Amino acid sequence: MLNSTDLSKVHNTGFELEDVKVTFLHDIKINVAGVDVEGKQGEILNIPRWVANVLEYEKHVNIEDTDMIVELKQATVKENVQGEFELATLEPHFYVRLLSYMKKLPKDDCDKVESMLNSLVRKRQGKIIHLADSSKLTADLNQKLTLEERSFYEKIYNTSIDFKKQILGDKK
């Protein structure tokens, strides 16, 4: 199993390889690290996120990304209306997308979003700990977890099993 740092790197790499919609700010024909990109002013295309980030930095395109602050608020509301031990569904790359979005925010805005994120993480973490201590990961629950949460769940589950074995031996 990958450690947390390696897992994060793998997820970030996958996220950077996904296509994102961009709007060209002017006519351009360019090669970015071996990838040919051509577009006319106002044209909208899907290109790999890592290429889009380079082009946006150089002011050639605008990335048409989802407003992750809205998604974070919606996720928080959904989580709050769930039962004490029920999880709302988050898409697998939710945290990676949110952290990428936060990097582009001004410091004050980033601090506010980080506070909301911490609140969501604490709530979900408590639910995951309870669920992982009491049962194996079901297919239904697996679909509700992000990639990071799934790894956390498995670690808690395995630690709980080991702890019970220490106390009770191999008896159930």
C-alpha positions as CSV (number, residue, x, y, z in Angstrom):
1,M,0.0,0.0,0.0
2,L,1.2,3.5,-0.8
3,N,2.0,5.9,2.0
4,S,0.0,9.1,2.3
5,T,2.6,11.2,0.5
6,D,2.9,8.8,-2.4
7,L,-0.9,8.4,-2.6
8,S,-1.2,12.2,-2.8
9,K,1.4,12.4,-5.6
10,V,-0.4,9.7,-7.6
11,H,-3.8,11.5,-7.2
12,N,-2.3,14.9,-8.1
13,T,-0.7,13.4,-11.2
14,G,-3.9,11.8,-12.3
15,F,-5.7,15.1,-11.7
16,E,-3.1,17.1,-13.8
17,L,-3.5,14.6,-16.7
18,E,-7.3,15.1,-16.9
19,D,-8.7,17.4,-19.5
20,V,-10.0,20.8,-18.6
21,K,-12.0,23.3,-20.6
22,V,-10.1,26.4,-21.6
23,T,-11.0,29.6,-23.5
24,F,-8.3,31.1,-25.7
25,L,-7.5,34.8,-25.0
26,H,-5.9,35.2,-28.5
27,D,-5.0,33.2,-31.5
28,I,-2.1,30.9,-30.7
29,K,-0.2,27.9,-32.1
30,I,2.3,26.6,-29.6
31,N,4.1,23.5,-28.4
32,V,4.1,23.0,-24.7
33,A,6.6,20.3,-23.7
34,G,5.9,18.2,-26.8
35,V,2.1,18.9,-26.9
36,D,0.9,21.0,-29.8
37,V,-1.9,23.4,-28.9
38,E,-3.7,25.5,-31.4
39,G,-6.7,27.8,-30.8
40,K,-8.4,31.0,-32.0
41,Q,-9.4,33.8,-29.7
42,G,-12.7,33.0,-27.9
43,E,-12.5,29.3,-28.9
44,I,-13.2,26.7,-26.2
45,L,-11.2,23.4,-26.1
46,N,-10.5,20.6,-23.8
47,I,-6.8,20.1,-23.1
48,P,-4.8,18.4,-20.3
49,R,-4.9,20.4,-17.1
50,W,-1.1,20.6,-16.8
51,V,-0.9,22.2,-20.3
52,A,-3.7,24.5,-19.4
53,N,-1.9,25.6,-16.2
54,V,1.2,26.6,-18.3
55,L,-0.9,28.4,-20.8
56,E,-3.0,30.2,-18.2
57,Y,0.2,31.3,-16.4
58,E,1.5,32.8,-19.6
59,K,-1.9,34.5,-20.1
60,H,-2.8,32.6,-23.3
61,V,-6.0,30.9,-21.9
62,N,-8.5,31.1,-19.1
63,I,-9.3,27.7,-17.4
64,E,-13.1,27.2,-17.1
65,D,-13.0,25.3,-13.8
66,T,-15.8,24.5,-11.5
67,D,-16.3,26.9,-8.6
68,M,-15.0,24.7,-5.8
69,I,-16.1,27.0,-3.1
70,V,-19.7,26.4,-4.2
71,E,-18.9,22.6,-4.3
72,L,-17.4,22.8,-0.8
73,K,-20.5,24.6,0.6
74,Q,-22.8,22.1,-1.0
75,A,-20.7,19.1,0.3
76,T,-20.8,20.6,3.8
77,V,-24.6,21.1,3.7
78,K,-25.1,17.5,2.4
79,E,-22.9,16.2,5.1
80,N,-24.7,18.0,7.8
81,V,-28.1,16.7,6.8
82,Q,-26.9,13.1,6.7
83,G,-27.4,10.9,9.8
84,E,-24.8,10.8,12.5
85,F,-23.1,7.8,10.9
86,E,-24.1,8.3,7.2
87,L,-21.7,9.9,4.7
88,A,-22.7,12.1,1.8
89,T,-21.1,11.2,-1.5
90,L,-18.0,13.1,-2.6
91,E,-16.4,12.5,-6.0
92,P,-13.0,10.6,-5.8
93,H,-10.8,13.7,-6.6
94,F,-12.8,16.2,-4.5
95,Y,-10.0,17.2,-2.2
96,V,-7.3,17.3,-5.0
97,R,-9.6,19.6,-7.1
98,L,-10.3,21.8,-4.1
99,L,-6.7,22.2,-3.0
100,S,-5.7,23.0,-6.6
101,Y,-8.5,25.7,-6.7
102,M,-7.4,27.1,-3.4
103,K,-3.8,27.7,-4.6
104,K,-5.2,30.4,-7.0
105,L,-7.2,32.3,-4.3
106,P,-6.0,35.4,-2.4
107,K,-4.6,34.6,1.1
108,D,-7.7,35.9,3.0
109,D,-10.1,33.9,0.7
110,C,-7.9,30.8,1.0
111,D,-7.9,31.0,4.8
112,K,-11.8,31.1,4.8
113,V,-12.0,28.2,2.5
114,E,-9.5,26.3,4.5
115,S,-11.6,26.8,7.6
116,M,-14.7,25.4,5.8
117,L,-12.6,22.5,4.5
118,N,-11.4,21.7,8.0
119,S,-14.9,21.6,9.3
120,L,-16.0,19.2,6.5
121,V,-12.9,17.0,7.1
122,R,-13.5,16.8,10.8
123,K,-17.1,15.8,10.4
124,R,-16.3,13.1,7.8
125,Q,-13.3,11.9,9.7
126,G,-15.4,11.2,12.8
127,K,-18.0,9.3,10.7
128,I,-15.3,7.3,8.9
129,I,-13.6,6.3,12.1
130,H,-16.9,5.1,13.5
131,L,-17.8,3.2,10.3
132,A,-14.3,1.7,9.9
133,D,-14.2,0.5,13.5
134,S,-17.5,-1.4,13.1
135,S,-17.5,-2.9,9.6
136,K,-15.7,-3.7,6.4
137,L,-15.9,-1.3,3.5
138,T,-19.1,-2.0,1.5
139,A,-19.5,-1.2,-2.2
140,D,-22.1,1.5,-1.3
141,L,-19.8,3.2,1.2
142,N,-16.8,2.9,-1.1
143,Q,-18.6,5.0,-3.7
144,K,-19.2,7.8,-1.2
145,L,-15.5,8.2,-0.2
146,T,-12.7,10.2,-1.9
147,L,-9.5,8.4,-2.7
148,E,-7.8,9.8,0.4
149,E,-10.8,8.8,2.6
150,R,-10.7,5.3,1.3
151,S,-7.1,4.9,2.3
152,F,-7.9,6.4,5.8
153,Y,-10.8,4.0,6.2
154,E,-8.7,1.0,5.3
155,K,-6.0,2.1,7.8
156,I,-8.5,2.6,10.6
157,Y,-10.2,-0.7,9.8
158,N,-6.9,-2.7,9.8
159,T,-5.7,-1.0,13.0
160,S,-9.0,-1.8,14.7
161,I,-8.8,-5.4,13.7
162,D,-5.2,-5.6,15.0
163,F,-6.2,-3.9,18.3
164,K,-9.0,-6.4,18.9
165,K,-6.7,-9.3,18.1
166,Q,-4.2,-8.0,20.7
167,I,-6.9,-7.9,23.4
168,L,-9.0,-10.9,22.4
169,G,-6.6,-13.0,20.4
170,D,-8.1,-14.7,17.3
171,K,-11.5,-15.1,19.0
172,K,-14.4,-13.2,17.6
